Amino acid sequence: MKLFEMMINHKVNTITPDELLRLAKQYNVNLTVGDAKTVAGIVAGKNINVFNKAERMKALKQIEMKTGLATANELEEIFKQLTANL
């Protein structure tokens, strides 16, 4: 399990806007190109552990401040689905 957590966290922390858009589409989440760029810029290199609720919520708060509540809620859905089965 720890290996999968490390892989998911690495992907989140190094995600590009294009990868984020593909992931959003895969999980039926509405995300604009501008929001994907903003989010990728926020999480890039931050070493966020999406399995840690406090860290995830802190990142989502930053995302909410830059992109709005709706986008933060959409991303929370992606994080929930990524972390649900582990």
C-alpha beads as a LAMMPS data file, in Angstrom:
LAMMPS data file: protein, C-alpha beads

86 atoms
85 bonds

1 atom types
1 bond types

-500.0 500.0 xlo xhi
-500.0 500.0 ylo yhi
-500.0 500.0 zlo zhi

Masses

1 110.0

Atoms # bond

1 1 1 0.000 0.000 0.000
2 1 1 2.761 2.451 0.888
3 1 1 4.215 2.107 -2.620
4 1 1 0.904 3.084 -4.221
5 1 1 0.576 6.040 -1.853
6 1 1 4.057 7.203 -2.810
7 1 1 3.259 6.849 -6.514
8 1 1 -0.010 8.780 -6.231
9 1 1 1.572 11.534 -4.146
10 1 1 4.455 11.826 -6.613
11 1 1 2.030 12.134 -9.527
12 1 1 -0.042 14.788 -7.737
13 1 1 3.039 16.812 -6.814
14 1 1 4.498 16.727 -10.335
15 1 1 1.309 16.896 -12.395
16 1 1 1.192 19.062 -15.490
17 1 1 -1.921 20.973 -16.560
18 1 1 -2.468 18.555 -19.464
19 1 1 -2.215 15.527 -17.175
20 1 1 -4.613 17.157 -14.733
21 1 1 -7.117 17.810 -17.497
22 1 1 -6.926 14.161 -18.611
23 1 1 -7.391 13.001 -15.028
24 1 1 -10.358 15.342 -14.572
25 1 1 -11.965 13.980 -17.730
26 1 1 -11.358 10.393 -16.564
27 1 1 -13.189 11.133 -13.288
28 1 1 -15.931 13.224 -14.944
29 1 1 -14.795 16.421 -13.251
30 1 1 -15.240 19.788 -14.952
31 1 1 -11.965 21.696 -15.063
32 1 1 -10.925 24.545 -17.338
33 1 1 -7.487 24.864 -18.897
34 1 1 -6.858 27.994 -16.821
35 1 1 -7.830 26.253 -13.604
36 1 1 -5.625 23.266 -14.479
37 1 1 -2.653 25.602 -14.974
38 1 1 -3.357 27.348 -11.675
39 1 1 -3.769 24.094 -9.753
40 1 1 -0.635 22.554 -11.249
41 1 1 1.256 25.681 -10.239
42 1 1 -0.042 25.460 -6.675
43 1 1 0.791 21.791 -6.085
44 1 1 4.034 21.649 -8.071
45 1 1 6.916 20.761 -5.817
46 1 1 4.945 21.186 -2.594
47 1 1 5.279 17.518 -1.579
48 1 1 1.621 17.309 -0.552
49 1 1 0.476 14.004 0.923
50 1 1 -3.085 13.644 -0.408
51 1 1 -3.638 10.760 2.011
52 1 1 -3.170 13.156 4.937
53 1 1 -6.461 15.013 5.368
54 1 1 -4.867 18.112 6.930
55 1 1 -2.334 18.483 4.103
56 1 1 -4.988 17.833 1.463
57 1 1 -7.349 20.394 2.988
58 1 1 -4.559 23.001 3.215
59 1 1 -3.805 22.548 -0.495
60 1 1 -7.494 22.672 -1.363
61 1 1 -7.859 25.917 0.609
62 1 1 -5.059 27.452 -1.483
63 1 1 -6.729 26.181 -4.649
64 1 1 -10.074 27.600 -3.497
65 1 1 -8.509 31.029 -2.944
66 1 1 -7.121 31.087 -6.507
67 1 1 -9.828 29.275 -8.488
68 1 1 -12.980 29.303 -6.363
69 1 1 -14.925 26.878 -4.220
70 1 1 -16.420 24.936 -7.125
71 1 1 -13.017 23.990 -8.537
72 1 1 -11.680 23.054 -5.098
73 1 1 -14.705 20.818 -4.554
74 1 1 -14.192 19.167 -7.953
75 1 1 -10.546 18.455 -7.119
76 1 1 -11.526 17.062 -3.739
77 1 1 -13.634 14.522 -5.638
78 1 1 -10.582 13.456 -7.650
79 1 1 -8.490 13.170 -4.469
80 1 1 -11.220 11.116 -2.789
81 1 1 -11.384 8.711 -5.703
82 1 1 -7.584 8.407 -5.884
83 1 1 -7.295 7.654 -2.173
84 1 1 -10.498 5.690 -1.592
85 1 1 -9.277 2.224 -2.477
86 1 1 -6.009 2.283 -0.544

Bonds

1 1 1 2
2 1 2 3
3 1 3 4
4 1 4 5
5 1 5 6
6 1 6 7
7 1 7 8
8 1 8 9
9 1 9 10
10 1 10 11
11 1 11 12
12 1 12 13
13 1 13 14
14 1 14 15
15 1 15 16
16 1 16 17
17 1 17 18
18 1 18 19
19 1 19 20
20 1 20 21
21 1 21 22
22 1 22 23
23 1 23 24
24 1 24 25
25 1 25 26
26 1 26 27
27 1 27 28
28 1 28 29
29 1 29 30
30 1 30 31
31 1 31 32
32 1 32 33
33 1 33 34
34 1 34 35
35 1 35 36
36 1 36 37
37 1 37 38
38 1 38 39
39 1 39 40
40 1 40 41
41 1 41 42
42 1 42 43
43 1 43 44
44 1 44 45
45 1 45 46
46 1 46 47
47 1 47 48
48 1 48 49
49 1 49 50
50 1 50 51
51 1 51 52
52 1 52 53
53 1 53 54
54 1 54 55
55 1 55 56
56 1 56 57
57 1 57 58
58 1 58 59
59 1 59 60
60 1 60 61
61 1 61 62
62 1 62 63
63 1 63 64
64 1 64 65
65 1 65 66
66 1 66 67
67 1 67 68
68 1 68 69
69 1 69 70
70 1 70 71
71 1 71 72
72 1 72 73
73 1 73 74
74 1 74 75
75 1 75 76
76 1 76 77
77 1 77 78
78 1 78 79
79 1 79 80
80 1 80 81
81 1 81 82
82 1 82 83
83 1 83 84
84 1 84 85
85 1 85 86
